[in-house]
Amino acid sequence: MHTAESHIGWPSSVAIIGAGTMGLGVAECFAVAGIRVLVTDATPELTREARDRLVRRVEGHAEAGLLPQEAVDRVEAVMAADDVAGAVSDADLVFEAVPEDMGLKEEILGSCCESAPEEAIIVSNTSSLPIEDLSGFVGRPERFCGMHWFNPPEWTPGVEVIPAAPTGREVVERLVGFLRSIGKRPVVVGDGPGFVANRIQNALFLEAVRCVDEGLASSQEVDEVVRSCFGFRLPFFGPFQISDMAGLDVYENVLDVLREGLGERFEAPESLRDLVERGRTGTKSGAGFLEYSDEERDRLLLERDRRYAALNELLGDLPPVDAGSGS
Ligand SMILES: NC(=O)c1ccc[n+]([C@@H]2O[C@H](COP(=O)([O-])OP(=O)(O)OC[C@H]3O[C@@H](n4cnc5c(N)ncnc54)[C@H](O)[C@@H]3O)[C@@H](O)[C@H]2O)c1
Protein backbone atom coordinates (compact mmCIF):
# COMPACT_ATOMS: atom_id res chain seq x y z
CA MET A 1 0.00 0.00 0.00
CA HIS A 2 1.23 3.49 -0.79
CA THR A 3 1.74 5.52 2.37
CA ALA A 4 3.26 8.65 0.85
CA GLU A 5 0.86 11.43 -0.11
CA SER A 6 1.83 10.73 -3.67
CA HIS A 7 -1.62 10.50 -5.19
CA ILE A 8 -2.48 13.03 -7.86
CA GLY A 9 -4.40 15.40 -5.57
CA TRP A 10 -7.77 14.08 -6.68
CA PRO A 11 -9.85 12.90 -4.94
CA SER A 12 -9.37 14.74 -1.70
CA SER A 13 -12.42 13.09 -0.15
CA VAL A 14 -13.91 9.63 -0.77
CA ALA A 15 -17.16 8.09 0.46
CA ILE A 16 -17.29 4.31 0.83
CA ILE A 17 -20.83 2.92 0.79
CA GLY A 18 -20.94 -0.61 2.22
CA ALA A 19 -18.17 -1.27 4.74
CA GLY A 20 -17.81 -5.04 4.25
CA THR A 21 -14.97 -7.16 2.90
CA MET A 22 -14.28 -4.92 -0.09
CA GLY A 23 -15.39 -1.53 1.20
CA LEU A 24 -13.17 -1.75 4.28
CA GLY A 25 -10.12 -2.91 2.32
CA VAL A 26 -10.54 -0.09 -0.18
CA ALA A 27 -11.07 2.37 2.70
CA GLU A 28 -7.78 1.24 4.25
CA CYS A 29 -5.98 1.62 0.93
CA PHE A 30 -7.31 5.14 0.31
CA ALA A 31 -6.76 6.30 3.88
CA VAL A 32 -3.19 4.98 3.93
CA ALA A 33 -2.55 6.97 0.73
CA GLY A 34 -3.48 10.13 2.65
CA ILE A 35 -7.02 10.63 1.35
CA ARG A 36 -9.90 11.75 3.58
CA VAL A 37 -12.32 8.81 3.85
CA LEU A 38 -15.88 8.50 5.16
CA VAL A 39 -17.54 5.09 5.42
CA THR A 40 -21.16 4.15 5.88
CA ASP A 41 -22.98 0.83 6.19
CA ALA A 42 -26.60 -0.31 6.52
CA THR A 43 -27.10 1.22 10.00
CA PRO A 44 -25.12 3.65 12.17
CA GLU A 45 -24.31 0.80 14.56
CA LEU A 46 -22.98 -1.44 11.77
CA THR A 47 -20.95 1.50 10.47
CA ARG A 48 -19.32 2.11 13.86
CA GLU A 49 -18.53 -1.60 14.24
CA ALA A 50 -17.06 -1.65 10.73
CA ARG A 51 -14.89 1.39 11.43
CA ASP A 52 -13.59 -0.27 14.60
CA ARG A 53 -12.77 -3.40 12.59
CA LEU A 54 -10.93 -1.24 10.08
CA VAL A 55 -8.75 0.32 12.79
CA ARG A 56 -8.03 -3.08 14.38
CA ARG A 57 -7.07 -4.43 10.98
CA VAL A 58 -4.59 -1.68 10.15
CA GLU A 59 -3.12 -2.06 13.65
CA GLY A 60 -2.64 -5.75 12.85
CA HIS A 61 -0.93 -4.85 9.58
CA ALA A 62 1.39 -2.45 11.42
CA GLU A 63 2.15 -5.03 14.15
CA ALA A 64 3.02 -7.56 11.44
CA GLY A 65 5.45 -5.04 9.97
CA LEU A 66 3.42 -4.65 6.77
CA LEU A 67 2.69 -0.95 7.28
CA PRO A 68 4.32 1.90 9.24
CA GLN A 69 2.70 3.49 12.31
CA GLU A 70 1.85 6.50 10.13
CA ALA A 71 -0.64 4.26 8.28
CA VAL A 72 -2.45 3.52 11.54
CA ASP A 73 -2.72 7.25 12.29
CA ARG A 74 -4.21 7.85 8.87
CA VAL A 75 -6.76 5.06 9.16
CA GLU A 76 -7.76 6.28 12.62
CA ALA A 77 -8.85 9.48 10.86
CA VAL A 78 -11.45 7.57 8.78
CA MET A 79 -14.90 8.88 9.70
CA ALA A 80 -18.15 6.96 10.19
CA ALA A 81 -21.19 8.60 8.57
CA ASP A 82 -24.69 7.67 9.72
CA ASP A 83 -26.13 7.35 6.23
CA VAL A 84 -25.41 7.67 2.54
CA ALA A 85 -26.30 11.37 2.43
CA GLY A 86 -23.88 12.14 5.28
CA ALA A 87 -21.10 10.14 3.63
CA VAL A 88 -21.30 11.56 0.12
CA SER A 89 -22.27 15.21 0.66
CA ASP A 90 -18.67 16.41 0.34
CA ALA A 91 -17.16 13.57 -1.71
CA ASP A 92 -15.14 13.85 -4.92
CA LEU A 93 -15.36 10.10 -5.38
CA VAL A 94 -18.12 7.74 -4.21
CA PHE A 95 -17.21 4.04 -4.03
CA GLU A 96 -20.27 1.76 -3.87
CA ALA A 97 -19.59 -1.69 -2.38
CA VAL A 98 -22.96 -2.96 -1.12
CA PRO A 99 -23.97 -6.60 -1.77
CA GLU A 100 -24.43 -7.82 -5.34
CA ASP A 101 -28.18 -7.20 -5.58
CA MET A 102 -29.60 -5.16 -8.42
CA GLY A 103 -32.48 -3.71 -6.35
CA LEU A 104 -30.14 -2.65 -3.55
CA LYS A 105 -27.62 -1.16 -5.99
CA GLU A 106 -30.48 0.80 -7.61
CA GLU A 107 -31.56 2.24 -4.27
CA ILE A 108 -28.02 3.05 -3.10
CA LEU A 109 -26.74 4.50 -6.37
CA GLY A 110 -29.87 6.64 -6.62
CA SER A 111 -29.27 8.06 -3.11
CA CYS A 112 -25.59 8.62 -3.83
CA CYS A 113 -26.41 10.60 -6.93
CA GLU A 114 -29.05 12.65 -5.12
CA SER A 115 -26.75 13.72 -2.28
CA ALA A 116 -23.27 13.85 -3.83
CA PRO A 117 -21.85 17.06 -5.31
CA GLU A 118 -22.63 17.38 -9.02
CA GLU A 119 -19.01 16.99 -10.07
CA ALA A 120 -18.45 13.84 -7.96
CA ILE A 121 -17.59 10.61 -9.78
CA ILE A 122 -19.55 7.57 -8.63
CA VAL A 123 -18.11 4.07 -9.12
CA SER A 124 -19.46 0.60 -8.40
CA ASN A 125 -17.36 -2.35 -7.29
CA THR A 126 -19.85 -4.82 -8.78
CA SER A 127 -18.29 -8.16 -9.75
CA SER A 128 -20.82 -9.06 -12.38
CA LEU A 129 -23.76 -6.68 -12.83
CA PRO A 130 -23.70 -4.87 -16.20
CA ILE A 131 -22.30 -1.36 -15.74
CA GLU A 132 -24.65 -0.16 -18.46
CA ASP A 133 -27.66 -1.26 -16.35
CA LEU A 134 -26.23 0.32 -13.18
CA SER A 135 -25.56 3.58 -15.02
CA GLY A 136 -29.33 3.85 -15.51
CA PHE A 137 -29.69 4.31 -11.73
CA VAL A 138 -27.70 7.54 -11.57
CA GLY A 139 -28.82 10.94 -12.83
CA ARG A 140 -25.39 11.75 -14.32
CA PRO A 141 -24.32 8.54 -16.09
CA GLU A 142 -21.40 10.34 -17.75
CA ARG A 143 -19.83 10.52 -14.26
CA PHE A 144 -20.45 6.85 -13.44
CA CYS A 145 -18.08 3.94 -14.03
CA GLY A 146 -17.33 0.37 -12.91
CA MET A 147 -14.26 0.00 -10.68
CA HIS A 148 -13.74 -3.65 -9.87
CA TRP A 149 -11.18 -4.40 -7.14
CA PHE A 150 -9.98 -7.82 -6.01
CA ASN A 151 -9.87 -9.35 -2.57
CA PRO A 152 -7.93 -8.42 -0.49
CA PRO A 153 -8.21 -4.98 -2.06
CA GLU A 154 -5.58 -3.35 0.11
CA TRP A 155 -2.89 -5.67 -1.32
CA THR A 156 -4.07 -6.85 -4.75
CA PRO A 157 -2.70 -4.44 -7.36
CA GLY A 158 -5.06 -5.06 -10.29
CA VAL A 159 -8.30 -3.07 -10.70
CA GLU A 160 -10.65 -3.37 -13.67
CA VAL A 161 -12.05 -0.01 -14.79
CA ILE A 162 -15.25 -0.59 -16.76
CA PRO A 163 -16.84 2.35 -18.56
CA ALA A 164 -20.45 2.09 -19.72
CA ALA A 165 -21.43 3.70 -23.03
CA PRO A 166 -22.29 7.08 -21.42
CA THR A 167 -19.18 7.24 -19.18
CA GLY A 168 -17.10 10.32 -20.02
CA ARG A 169 -13.63 9.66 -21.42
CA GLU A 170 -12.12 12.22 -19.01
CA VAL A 171 -13.77 10.34 -16.12
CA VAL A 172 -12.04 7.12 -17.16
CA GLU A 173 -8.70 8.93 -17.53
CA ARG A 174 -9.08 10.53 -14.12
CA LEU A 175 -9.87 7.21 -12.43
CA VAL A 176 -6.97 5.44 -14.15
CA GLY A 177 -4.55 8.26 -13.23
CA PHE A 178 -5.72 8.21 -9.64
CA LEU A 179 -5.41 4.43 -9.26
CA ARG A 180 -1.90 4.49 -10.72
CA SER A 181 -0.93 7.28 -8.35
CA ILE A 182 -1.75 5.09 -5.33
CA GLY A 183 0.25 2.17 -6.71
CA LYS A 184 -2.58 0.15 -8.31
CA ARG A 185 -2.48 -1.39 -11.79
CA PRO A 186 -5.74 -0.39 -13.48
CA VAL A 187 -6.83 -1.91 -16.78
CA VAL A 188 -9.76 -0.50 -18.77
CA VAL A 189 -11.95 -3.38 -19.98
CA GLY A 190 -15.31 -3.82 -21.72
CA ASP A 191 -18.70 -4.26 -20.06
CA GLY A 192 -19.25 -7.96 -20.94
CA PRO A 193 -20.48 -10.66 -18.49
CA GLY A 194 -17.91 -11.01 -15.68
CA PHE A 195 -15.75 -8.37 -17.43
CA VAL A 196 -12.34 -10.01 -18.07
CA ALA A 197 -11.01 -11.25 -14.73
CA ASN A 198 -14.09 -13.06 -13.47
CA ARG A 199 -14.76 -14.60 -16.86
CA ILE A 200 -11.27 -16.12 -16.99
CA GLN A 201 -11.15 -16.96 -13.30
CA ASN A 202 -14.47 -18.78 -13.48
CA ALA A 203 -13.44 -20.77 -16.56
CA LEU A 204 -10.46 -21.98 -14.50
CA PHE A 205 -12.67 -22.64 -11.48
CA LEU A 206 -15.19 -24.71 -13.48
CA GLU A 207 -12.48 -26.94 -14.95
CA ALA A 208 -10.91 -27.35 -11.50
CA VAL A 209 -14.23 -28.54 -10.06
CA ARG A 210 -14.73 -30.88 -13.04
CA CYS A 211 -11.27 -32.43 -12.51
CA VAL A 212 -12.23 -33.27 -8.93
CA ASP A 213 -15.74 -34.45 -9.86
CA GLU A 214 -14.27 -36.76 -12.50
CA GLY A 215 -11.82 -38.23 -9.98
CA LEU A 216 -8.62 -37.00 -11.67
CA ALA A 217 -7.31 -35.44 -8.47
CA SER A 218 -8.42 -34.27 -5.03
CA SER A 219 -9.14 -30.57 -4.46
CA GLN A 220 -5.80 -30.26 -2.62
CA GLU A 221 -4.00 -31.86 -5.54
CA VAL A 222 -5.73 -29.59 -8.06
CA ASP A 223 -4.77 -26.54 -5.97
CA GLU A 224 -1.15 -27.78 -5.88
CA VAL A 225 -1.10 -28.35 -9.66
CA VAL A 226 -2.57 -24.93 -10.38
CA ARG A 227 -0.31 -22.92 -8.12
CA SER A 228 2.91 -24.87 -8.77
CA CYS A 229 2.61 -25.67 -12.49
CA PHE A 230 1.13 -23.04 -14.77
CA GLY A 231 0.01 -20.73 -11.92
CA PHE A 232 3.67 -20.27 -10.98
CA ARG A 233 4.05 -18.11 -14.09
CA LEU A 234 1.02 -15.92 -13.62
CA PRO A 235 2.47 -13.17 -11.40
CA PHE A 236 4.71 -12.30 -14.35
CA PHE A 237 2.98 -13.29 -17.57
CA GLY A 238 -0.52 -13.62 -18.96
CA PRO A 239 -1.84 -16.33 -21.30
CA PHE A 240 -0.67 -14.60 -24.48
CA GLN A 241 2.99 -14.22 -23.52
CA ILE A 242 2.97 -17.68 -21.93
CA SER A 243 1.56 -19.37 -25.04
CA ASP A 244 3.93 -17.38 -27.29
CA MET A 245 6.87 -18.68 -25.25
CA ALA A 246 5.57 -22.27 -25.36
CA GLY A 247 4.65 -22.31 -29.06
CA LEU A 248 1.20 -21.69 -30.53
CA ASP A 249 1.47 -24.81 -32.72
CA VAL A 250 1.87 -26.81 -29.51
CA TYR A 251 -1.21 -25.13 -28.05
CA GLU A 252 -3.21 -25.89 -31.17
CA ASN A 253 -2.26 -29.58 -31.07
CA VAL A 254 -3.13 -29.85 -27.38
CA LEU A 255 -6.47 -28.11 -27.92
CA ASP A 256 -7.33 -30.57 -30.69
CA VAL A 257 -6.80 -33.47 -28.27
CA LEU A 258 -8.84 -31.73 -25.55
CA ARG A 259 -11.62 -30.98 -28.05
CA GLU A 260 -11.71 -34.66 -29.01
CA GLY A 261 -11.95 -35.81 -25.39
CA LEU A 262 -13.85 -33.01 -23.69
CA GLY A 263 -16.01 -31.38 -26.32
CA GLU A 264 -16.64 -28.09 -28.00
CA ARG A 265 -15.64 -25.85 -25.14
CA PHE A 266 -12.03 -26.68 -26.11
CA GLU A 267 -12.37 -25.88 -29.80
CA ALA A 268 -9.29 -23.91 -30.88
CA PRO A 269 -10.38 -20.38 -31.91
CA GLU A 270 -9.99 -19.40 -35.55
CA SER A 271 -7.67 -16.55 -34.54
CA LEU A 272 -5.22 -19.10 -33.06
CA ARG A 273 -5.39 -21.44 -36.08
CA ASP A 274 -4.82 -18.49 -38.36
CA LEU A 275 -1.64 -17.43 -36.52
CA VAL A 276 -0.24 -20.97 -36.70
CA GLU A 277 -1.13 -21.25 -40.38
CA ARG A 278 0.78 -18.02 -41.07
CA GLY A 279 3.83 -19.38 -39.24
CA ARG A 280 3.39 -17.08 -36.27
CA THR A 281 4.05 -19.76 -33.69
CA GLY A 282 5.44 -17.54 -30.94
CA THR A 283 8.86 -16.41 -29.74
CA LYS A 284 10.59 -19.23 -31.68
CA SER A 285 9.39 -17.75 -35.00
CA GLY A 286 9.73 -14.09 -33.98
CA ALA A 287 5.96 -13.54 -33.73
CA GLY A 288 2.86 -15.08 -32.22
CA PHE A 289 0.16 -13.03 -30.56
CA LEU A 290 2.95 -10.49 -30.01
CA GLU A 291 6.05 -9.69 -32.06
CA TYR A 292 9.65 -10.20 -30.95
CA SER A 293 12.95 -9.18 -32.46
CA ASP A 294 15.78 -11.65 -31.70
CA GLU A 295 17.08 -9.24 -29.10
CA GLU A 296 13.66 -8.79 -27.44
CA ARG A 297 13.09 -12.54 -27.35
CA ASP A 298 16.47 -13.21 -25.73
CA ARG A 299 15.86 -10.46 -23.19
CA LEU A 300 12.35 -11.76 -22.42
CA LEU A 301 13.53 -15.33 -21.87
CA LEU A 302 16.40 -14.26 -19.63
CA GLU A 303 14.09 -11.95 -17.68
CA ARG A 304 11.60 -14.82 -17.33
CA ASP A 305 14.32 -17.05 -15.87
CA ARG A 306 15.42 -14.32 -13.44
CA ARG A 307 11.87 -13.80 -12.21
CA TYR A 308 11.21 -17.52 -11.84
CA ALA A 309 14.45 -18.04 -9.90
CA ALA A 310 13.49 -15.16 -7.57
CA LEU A 311 9.98 -16.55 -7.09
CA ASN A 312 11.36 -20.02 -6.31
CA GLU A 313 13.53 -18.41 -3.67
CA LEU A 314 10.51 -16.61 -2.18
CA LEU A 315 8.42 -19.80 -2.21
CA GLY A 316 11.23 -21.81 -0.60
CA ASP A 317 9.35 -22.83 2.54
CA LEU A 318 5.80 -22.69 1.20
CA PRO A 319 3.99 -25.62 2.83
CA PRO A 320 2.07 -28.10 0.66
CA VAL A 321 -1.66 -27.52 0.13
CA ASP A 322 -3.13 -29.45 3.05
CA ALA A 323 -5.27 -26.92 4.91
CA GLY A 324 -8.74 -28.34 5.28
CA SER A 325 -7.70 -31.93 4.55
CA GLY A 326 -8.74 -32.95 8.07
CA SER A 327 -5.45 -34.79 8.57
N1 LIG B 1 -15.78 -10.28 -1.87
C1 LIG B 1 -15.07 -10.21 -3.00
O1 LIG B 1 -14.10 -10.97 -3.20
C2 LIG B 1 -15.43 -9.20 -4.05
C3 LIG B 1 -14.47 -8.90 -5.03
C4 LIG B 1 -14.78 -7.93 -5.99
C5 LIG B 1 -16.00 -7.31 -5.98
N2 LIG B 1 -16.93 -7.63 -5.01
C6 LIG B 1 -18.20 -6.90 -5.05
O2 LIG B 1 -18.16 -5.87 -4.07
C7 LIG B 1 -19.47 -5.64 -3.54
C8 LIG B 1 -19.42 -5.84 -2.04
O3 LIG B 1 -18.95 -7.15 -1.79
P1 LIG B 1 -18.36 -7.57 -0.36
O4 LIG B 1 -17.72 -8.91 -0.55
O5 LIG B 1 -17.60 -6.46 0.23
O6 LIG B 1 -19.72 -7.77 0.45
P2 LIG B 1 -19.96 -7.72 2.05
O7 LIG B 1 -21.21 -8.44 2.28
O8 LIG B 1 -18.72 -8.16 2.76
O9 LIG B 1 -20.15 -6.16 2.32
C9 LIG B 1 -21.27 -5.45 1.92
C10 LIG B 1 -21.55 -4.42 3.00
O10 LIG B 1 -22.64 -3.63 2.55
C11 LIG B 1 -23.43 -3.37 3.67
N3 LIG B 1 -24.79 -2.95 3.28
C12 LIG B 1 -25.88 -3.71 3.06
N4 LIG B 1 -26.94 -2.92 2.80
C13 LIG B 1 -26.50 -1.65 2.86
C14 LIG B 1 -27.12 -0.38 2.70
N5 LIG B 1 -28.43 -0.29 2.43
N6 LIG B 1 -26.37 0.73 2.84
C15 LIG B 1 -25.05 0.66 3.14
N7 LIG B 1 -24.41 -0.53 3.30
C16 LIG B 1 -25.12 -1.65 3.16
C17 LIG B 1 -23.42 -4.67 4.46
O11 LIG B 1 -23.84 -4.49 5.80
C18 LIG B 1 -21.97 -5.08 4.33
O12 LIG B 1 -21.16 -4.54 5.36
C19 LIG B 1 -20.38 -6.59 -4.28
O13 LIG B 1 -20.93 -5.94 -5.39
C20 LIG B 1 -19.43 -7.70 -4.72
O14 LIG B 1 -19.90 -8.41 -5.85
C21 LIG B 1 -16.66 -8.54 -4.04
The ligand as an SDF file (V2000), in Angstrom:
LIG
                    3D

 44 48  0  0  0  0  0  0  0  0999 V2000
  -15.7770  -10.2790   -1.8710 N   0  0  0  0  0  0  0  0  0  0  0  0
  -15.0740  -10.2130   -3.0010 C   0  0  0  0  0  0  0  0  0  0  0  0
  -14.0990  -10.9690   -3.2020 O   0  0  0  0  0  0  0  0  0  0  0  0
  -15.4300   -9.2040   -4.0500 C   0  0  0  0  0  0  0  0  0  0  0  0
  -14.4750   -8.8990   -5.0280 C   0  0  0  0  0  0  0  0  0  0  0  0
  -14.7790   -7.9270   -5.9910 C   0  0  0  0  0  0  0  0  0  0  0  0
  -16.0010   -7.3120   -5.9810 C   0  0  0  0  0  0  0  0  0  0  0  0
  -16.9300   -7.6310   -5.0130 N   0  0  0  0  0  0  0  0  0  0  0  0
  -18.1990   -6.9010   -5.0450 C   0  0  0  0  0  0  0  0  0  0  0  0
  -18.1580   -5.8690   -4.0710 O   0  0  0  0  0  0  0  0  0  0  0  0
  -19.4660   -5.6380   -3.5390 C   0  0  0  0  0  0  0  0  0  0  0  0
  -19.4180   -5.8400   -2.0400 C   0  0  0  0  0  0  0  0  0  0  0  0
  -18.9500   -7.1480   -1.7910 O   0  0  0  0  0  0  0  0  0  0  0  0
  -18.3630   -7.5730   -0.3610 P   0  0  0  0  0  0  0  0  0  0  0  0
  -17.7220   -8.9060   -0.5540 O   0  0  0  0  0  0  0  0  0  0  0  0
  -17.5960   -6.4550    0.2340 O   0  0  0  0  0  0  0  0  0  0  0  0
  -19.7220   -7.7750    0.4500 O   0  0  0  0  0  0  0  0  0  0  0  0
  -19.9550   -7.7200    2.0470 P   0  0  0  0  0  0  0  0  0  0  0  0
  -21.2140   -8.4440    2.2820 O   0  0  0  0  0  0  0  0  0  0  0  0
  -18.7230   -8.1560    2.7630 O   0  0  0  0  0  0  0  0  0  0  0  0
  -20.1480   -6.1630    2.3200 O   0  0  0  0  0  0  0  0  0  0  0  0
  -21.2700   -5.4490    1.9220 C   0  0  0  0  0  0  0  0  0  0  0  0
  -21.5500   -4.4210    2.9950 C   0  0  0  0  0  0  0  0  0  0  0  0
  -22.6380   -3.6300    2.5480 O   0  0  0  0  0  0  0  0  0  0  0  0
  -23.4350   -3.3690    3.6690 C   0  0  0  0  0  0  0  0  0  0  0  0
  -24.7870   -2.9510    3.2840 N   0  0  0  0  0  0  0  0  0  0  0  0
  -25.8790   -3.7090    3.0620 C   0  0  0  0  0  0  0  0  0  0  0  0
  -26.9360   -2.9230    2.8000 N   0  0  0  0  0  0  0  0  0  0  0  0
  -26.4990   -1.6460    2.8570 C   0  0  0  0  0  0  0  0  0  0  0  0
  -27.1220   -0.3850    2.6960 C   0  0  0  0  0  0  0  0  0  0  0  0
  -28.4290   -0.2870    2.4270 N   0  0  0  0  0  0  0  0  0  0  0  0
  -26.3730    0.7340    2.8390 N   0  0  0  0  0  0  0  0  0  0  0  0
  -25.0460    0.6590    3.1450 C   0  0  0  0  0  0  0  0  0  0  0  0
  -24.4100   -0.5340    3.3030 N   0  0  0  0  0  0  0  0  0  0  0  0
  -25.1230   -1.6510    3.1630 C   0  0  0  0  0  0  0  0  0  0  0  0
  -23.4240   -4.6740    4.4550 C   0  0  0  0  0  0  0  0  0  0  0  0
  -23.8370   -4.4850    5.8050 O   0  0  0  0  0  0  0  0  0  0  0  0
  -21.9690   -5.0770    4.3290 C   0  0  0  0  0  0  0  0  0  0  0  0
  -21.1640   -4.5410    5.3600 O   0  0  0  0  0  0  0  0  0  0  0  0
  -20.3830   -6.5930   -4.2840 C   0  0  0  0  0  0  0  0  0  0  0  0
  -20.9280   -5.9410   -5.3910 O   0  0  0  0  0  0  0  0  0  0  0  0
  -19.4310   -7.7010   -4.7180 C   0  0  0  0  0  0  0  0  0  0  0  0
  -19.9020   -8.4130   -5.8470 O   0  0  0  0  0  0  0  0  0  0  0  0
  -16.6620   -8.5450   -4.0440 C   0  0  0  0  0  0  0  0  0  0  0  0
  1  2  1  0
  2  3  2  0
  2  4  1  0
  4  5  1  0
  4 44  2  0
  5  6  2  0
  6  7  1  0
  7  8  2  0
  8  9  1  0
  8 44  1  0
  9 10  1  0
  9 42  1  0
 10 11  1  0
 11 12  1  0
 11 40  1  0
 12 13  1  0
 13 14  1  0
 14 15  2  0
 14 16  1  0
 14 17  1  0
 17 18  1  0
 18 19  2  0
 18 20  1  0
 18 21  1  0
 21 22  1  0
 22 23  1  0
 23 24  1  0
 23 38  1  0
 24 25  1  0
 25 26  1  0
 25 36  1  0
 26 27  1  0
 26 35  1  0
 27 28  2  0
 28 29  1  0
 29 30  1  0
 29 35  2  0
 30 31  1  0
 30 32  2  0
 32 33  1  0
 33 34  2  0
 34 35  1  0
 36 37  1  0
 36 38  1  0
 38 39  1  0
 40 41  1  0
 40 42  1  0
 42 43  1  0
M  CHG  2   8   1  16  -1
M  END
$$$$
